């Protein structure tokens, strides 16, 4: 296992370099952030030329990439082209919010999808199974943007119009009018966590159901059942452990989707995370921040998949990477 982890870490290095090269190229081929100043009649051409020289936009993007890469290897992600702040500091300020949102969504999806998928498999073709199937297809098909807006309209706007005492807040991480305690932050997390977790709950439920249906037909499960063991022991000790293996892989593959969904959810609910910062930076042509966030997202996704591989080996002792 140790050799496998070392190999994977070594494989991460060229992959991250490739991510930086592609991201830097695509962003810079999209145009210079100083283009709007060039057509502004109130900005003198010599001022624009001085800014181009200062930021290096008078050079080819490949030259600027290797200059930026050299600074990156020294731990310098550069400064924001909008407010001049250190990119690393900007990202580290909002990264905990993104990790909290994604982590809670992952946990919620696992806690709900696991029992629902198992019950659907055990009670195959029952009313519960059919309702679960319909809801899973709907949850996987509904766009996150649409579902998030509906959640805001129903649980915040309409609940307040109807005078219900449990209307949920939306926007930000805390109430600006004297809030900020743990309960206030938890209330602001409810809707974004649910909206981000819905697609994962839908897909995981179907995978768990399919895996359990395949496993409970195996001979060793039938033998355990024939021995007179309680159904809960047969399902959890003999069937579920083997059905869990595909889910571990699925969780690793779902991590990119969670971080990708964070871009949408954080902007819908004004959650101050990396996804919202990335969208705002794109709108403002803040290239250094966009590239920095892209690199951090790539690193988090690679680490997530590495953790999934390690959990896969822990779940199944037969698997050896060495």
C-alpha positions as CSV (number, residue, x, y, z in Angstrom):
1,X,0.0,0.0,0.0
2,X,2.8,2.4,0.8
3,X,4.4,1.9,-2.6
4,X,1.1,2.4,-4.3
5,X,0.5,5.7,-2.5
6,X,4.0,6.9,-3.4
7,X,3.4,5.9,-7.1
8,X,0.1,7.8,-7.2
9,X,1.7,10.9,-5.6
10,X,4.4,10.8,-8.2
11,X,1.8,10.4,-11.0
12,X,0.0,13.5,-9.6
13,X,2.9,15.7,-10.4
14,X,2.9,15.5,-14.3
15,X,-0.9,15.6,-14.2
16,X,-1.0,18.8,-12.3
17,X,1.6,20.3,-14.6
18,X,-0.7,19.3,-17.5
19,X,-3.7,20.9,-15.8
20,X,-1.8,24.2,-15.3
21,X,-0.6,24.2,-18.9
22,X,-4.0,23.6,-20.4
23,X,-5.8,26.0,-18.1
24,X,-3.2,28.8,-18.6
25,X,-3.4,28.3,-22.4
26,X,-7.2,28.3,-22.6
27,X,-7.6,31.3,-20.3
28,X,-5.0,33.4,-22.1
29,X,-6.2,32.5,-25.6
30,X,-9.6,33.8,-24.5
31,X,-8.2,37.3,-24.5
32,X,-6.3,39.8,-22.4
33,X,-8.0,41.3,-19.3
34,X,-6.7,44.6,-20.5
35,X,-8.7,44.5,-23.7
36,X,-11.5,46.6,-22.2
37,X,-9.0,49.3,-21.4
38,X,-7.7,49.4,-25.0
39,X,-11.1,50.6,-26.3
40,X,-11.8,52.9,-23.4
41,X,-11.3,56.5,-24.7
42,X,-10.6,57.7,-21.1
43,X,-7.5,55.5,-20.8
44,X,-4.4,56.6,-22.6
45,X,-2.6,54.1,-24.9
46,X,0.7,54.6,-23.0
47,X,-1.0,53.6,-19.8
48,X,-2.3,50.4,-21.4
49,X,1.1,49.7,-22.7
50,X,2.6,50.2,-19.3
51,X,0.1,47.8,-17.8
52,X,0.8,45.2,-20.5
53,X,4.5,45.4,-19.7
54,X,3.8,45.1,-16.0
55,X,1.7,42.0,-16.3
56,X,3.7,40.5,-19.1
57,X,0.9,40.7,-21.7
58,X,3.3,42.1,-24.2
59,X,4.9,38.6,-24.4
60,X,3.6,35.3,-25.8
61,X,1.4,33.3,-23.4
62,X,3.9,30.4,-23.5
63,X,6.6,32.7,-22.2
64,X,4.3,34.0,-19.5
65,X,3.3,30.4,-18.6
66,X,6.9,29.4,-17.8
67,X,7.5,32.6,-15.8
68,X,4.3,31.8,-13.8
69,X,5.3,28.2,-13.4
70,X,8.7,29.2,-12.1
71,X,7.0,31.4,-9.5
72,X,4.6,28.5,-8.7
73,X,7.5,26.1,-7.9
74,X,8.6,28.6,-5.4
75,X,5.1,28.7,-3.8
76,X,4.1,32.0,-5.4
77,X,0.7,31.8,-7.1
78,X,0.8,35.4,-8.0
79,X,-1.4,38.3,-7.1
80,X,-5.0,39.1,-8.1
81,X,-5.1,41.4,-11.2
82,X,-8.2,43.1,-9.7
83,X,-7.4,43.9,-6.1
84,X,-3.7,42.9,-5.9
85,X,-4.1,40.4,-3.1
86,X,-2.1,37.2,-2.8
87,X,-3.9,34.4,-4.7
88,X,-3.0,31.8,-2.2
89,X,-4.4,33.8,0.6
90,X,-7.7,34.5,-1.3
91,X,-8.2,30.8,-2.0
92,X,-7.3,29.6,1.5
93,X,-9.8,32.1,2.9
94,X,-12.7,30.5,1.0
95,X,-11.5,26.9,0.7
96,X,-12.9,25.8,4.1
97,X,-16.4,26.9,3.0
98,X,-16.2,24.8,-0.1
99,X,-14.8,21.7,1.7
100,X,-17.5,22.1,4.4
101,X,-20.3,22.3,1.8
102,X,-19.0,19.4,-0.3
103,X,-18.1,17.3,2.7
104,X,-21.6,17.6,4.3
105,X,-23.2,16.9,0.9
106,X,-21.1,13.8,0.5
107,X,-22.0,12.7,4.0
108,X,-25.7,13.4,3.5
109,X,-25.8,11.5,0.2
110,X,-24.1,8.5,1.8
111,X,-26.4,8.4,4.9
112,X,-29.6,8.6,2.8
113,X,-28.6,6.5,-0.2
114,X,-27.2,3.6,1.8
115,X,-30.3,2.5,3.7
116,X,-32.7,3.5,0.8
117,X,-30.7,1.4,-1.7
118,X,-30.5,-1.6,0.6
119,X,-34.3,-1.5,1.4
120,X,-35.1,-1.1,-2.3
121,X,-33.1,-4.2,-3.2
122,X,-34.6,-6.3,-0.3
123,X,-38.1,-5.1,-1.2
124,X,-37.7,-5.4,-4.9
125,X,-40.8,-4.4,-7.0
126,X,-42.6,-3.2,-3.9
127,X,-44.3,0.2,-3.7
128,X,-41.3,1.6,-1.8
129,X,-39.0,0.4,-4.5
130,X,-41.1,1.9,-7.3
131,X,-41.4,5.2,-5.5
132,X,-37.6,5.2,-4.9
133,X,-37.0,4.5,-8.6
134,X,-39.2,7.4,-9.7
135,X,-37.6,9.8,-7.3
136,X,-34.1,8.7,-8.2
137,X,-34.7,9.3,-11.9
138,X,-36.2,12.7,-11.1
139,X,-33.4,13.7,-8.8
140,X,-30.7,12.7,-11.3
141,X,-32.5,14.4,-14.2
142,X,-33.5,17.7,-12.6
143,X,-30.9,20.5,-13.3
144,X,-29.2,21.8,-10.2
145,X,-29.9,25.4,-11.1
146,X,-33.6,24.8,-11.4
147,X,-33.9,22.8,-8.2
148,X,-31.9,25.4,-6.3
149,X,-34.1,28.2,-7.4
150,X,-37.2,26.2,-6.6
151,X,-35.8,25.5,-3.1
152,X,-35.3,29.2,-2.5
153,X,-38.8,30.1,-3.7
154,X,-40.5,27.4,-1.6
155,X,-38.5,27.1,1.6
156,X,-37.5,30.7,2.0
157,X,-39.9,33.0,0.1
158,X,-43.2,31.1,0.2
159,X,-42.6,29.9,3.8
160,X,-42.2,33.5,4.9
161,X,-45.3,34.5,3.0
162,X,-47.3,31.8,4.6
163,X,-46.1,32.8,8.0
164,X,-44.4,29.5,8.8
165,X,-41.8,29.7,11.6
166,X,-39.2,27.4,9.9
167,X,-38.5,29.4,6.8
168,X,-34.9,28.8,5.8
169,X,-32.4,31.6,5.1
170,X,-30.6,31.8,1.8
171,X,-27.5,33.7,0.8
172,X,-24.1,33.8,2.5
173,X,-23.0,31.8,5.6
174,X,-24.7,33.8,8.4
175,X,-27.3,36.4,9.1
176,X,-25.8,39.9,8.7
177,X,-28.2,41.3,11.4
178,X,-26.6,39.9,14.5
179,X,-26.2,36.3,13.5
180,X,-23.1,34.2,13.0
181,X,-23.4,31.5,15.7
182,X,-23.2,27.8,15.0
183,X,-27.0,27.5,14.6
184,X,-27.2,30.4,12.2
185,X,-24.4,28.9,10.0
186,X,-26.2,25.5,10.1
187,X,-29.4,27.1,8.9
188,X,-27.6,28.7,6.0
189,X,-26.1,25.4,5.1
190,X,-29.3,23.3,4.9
191,X,-30.5,24.3,1.4
192,X,-27.1,24.3,-0.4
193,X,-26.2,21.0,1.1
194,X,-29.5,19.4,0.1
195,X,-29.4,20.8,-3.4
196,X,-25.8,19.7,-3.9
197,X,-26.5,16.2,-2.5
198,X,-29.7,15.4,-4.4
199,X,-28.0,14.2,-7.7
200,X,-25.6,12.0,-5.7
201,X,-28.4,10.5,-3.6
202,X,-30.3,9.6,-6.7
203,X,-27.4,8.0,-8.5
204,X,-25.9,6.2,-5.4
205,X,-29.3,4.8,-4.5
206,X,-29.6,3.1,-7.9
207,X,-26.0,1.7,-7.7
208,X,-26.5,0.4,-4.2
209,X,-29.7,-1.3,-5.2
210,X,-28.1,-2.9,-8.3
211,X,-25.1,-4.1,-6.3
212,X,-27.3,-5.6,-3.5
213,X,-29.5,-7.3,-6.0
214,X,-26.5,-8.9,-7.6
215,X,-24.9,-10.0,-4.3
216,X,-28.0,-11.4,-2.6
217,X,-28.3,-13.9,-5.5
218,X,-24.9,-15.3,-4.8
219,X,-24.5,-18.8,-3.3
220,X,-22.7,-17.7,-0.1
221,X,-25.6,-15.4,0.7
222,X,-28.2,-18.2,0.2
223,X,-26.0,-20.5,2.3
224,X,-25.9,-18.0,5.1
225,X,-29.7,-17.6,4.9
226,X,-30.2,-21.4,4.9
227,X,-28.2,-21.7,8.1
228,X,-30.9,-19.8,9.8
229,X,-29.1,-16.6,10.4
230,X,-31.1,-13.5,11.0
231,X,-31.8,-11.5,7.9
232,X,-30.0,-8.4,9.2
233,X,-26.9,-10.5,9.8
234,X,-27.1,-12.0,6.3
235,X,-27.6,-8.6,4.7
236,X,-25.0,-6.6,6.6
237,X,-22.3,-9.1,7.3
238,X,-22.4,-11.2,4.1
239,X,-24.1,-9.2,1.4
240,X,-23.5,-5.5,2.1
241,X,-19.8,-5.7,2.6
242,X,-19.4,-7.1,-1.0
243,X,-22.0,-4.7,-2.4
244,X,-20.1,-1.8,-0.8
245,X,-17.1,-2.1,-3.1
246,X,-18.7,-0.5,-6.2
247,X,-20.0,2.3,-4.0
248,X,-16.4,3.1,-2.8
249,X,-15.3,3.5,-6.4
250,X,-18.4,5.5,-7.2
251,X,-17.8,7.9,-4.4
252,X,-14.3,8.6,-5.7
253,X,-15.7,9.2,-9.2
254,X,-18.4,11.5,-7.7
255,X,-15.9,13.9,-6.1
256,X,-15.3,15.9,-9.3
257,X,-19.1,16.1,-9.7
258,X,-19.4,17.5,-6.2
259,X,-16.8,20.2,-6.8
260,X,-18.3,21.0,-10.2
261,X,-21.7,21.3,-8.6
262,X,-20.3,23.6,-6.0
263,X,-19.7,26.2,-8.8
264,X,-23.5,26.3,-9.4
265,X,-24.7,25.9,-5.9
266,X,-22.3,28.4,-4.4
267,X,-23.5,31.1,-6.9
268,X,-27.2,30.3,-6.4
269,X,-27.0,30.6,-2.6
270,X,-24.2,33.2,-2.5
271,X,-22.0,30.8,-0.6
272,X,-18.5,32.3,-0.3
273,X,-16.5,29.3,-1.6
274,X,-14.0,28.6,-4.3
275,X,-16.7,28.0,-6.9
276,X,-18.3,31.4,-6.4
277,X,-14.9,33.1,-6.4
278,X,-14.0,31.3,-9.7
279,X,-17.1,32.5,-11.4
280,X,-16.6,36.1,-10.2
281,X,-12.9,36.0,-11.3
282,X,-13.9,34.8,-14.7
283,X,-16.4,37.6,-15.0
284,X,-13.7,40.1,-14.0
285,X,-11.0,38.5,-16.2
286,X,-8.8,37.9,-13.1
287,X,-6.6,35.3,-14.8
288,X,-4.3,34.5,-11.9
289,X,-7.1,33.8,-9.5
290,X,-8.9,31.5,-12.0
291,X,-5.8,29.5,-12.7
292,X,-5.0,29.2,-9.0
293,X,-8.5,28.0,-8.2
294,X,-8.4,25.5,-11.1
295,X,-5.1,24.1,-9.8
296,X,-6.5,23.8,-6.2
297,X,-9.7,22.0,-7.5
298,X,-7.5,19.6,-9.6
299,X,-5.5,18.8,-6.5
300,X,-8.5,18.2,-4.3
301,X,-10.1,15.9,-7.0
302,X,-6.8,13.9,-7.3
303,X,-6.5,13.5,-3.6
304,X,-10.2,12.5,-3.4
305,X,-9.6,9.7,-5.9
306,X,-6.5,8.6,-4.0
307,X,-8.5,8.3,-0.8
308,X,-11.2,6.3,-2.7
309,X,-8.5,3.8,-3.9
310,X,-7.2,3.5,-0.3
311,X,-10.7,2.9,1.1
312,X,-11.3,0.3,-1.7
313,X,-8.3,-1.7,-0.6
314,X,-9.3,-1.4,3.1
315,X,-12.9,-2.6,2.3
316,X,-11.6,-5.7,0.3
317,X,-8.5,-7.4,1.8
318,X,-8.2,-9.4,-1.5
319,X,-7.1,-6.2,-3.3
320,X,-3.4,-5.5,-3.2
321,X,-1.8,-2.6,-5.1
322,X,1.8,-3.6,-4.3
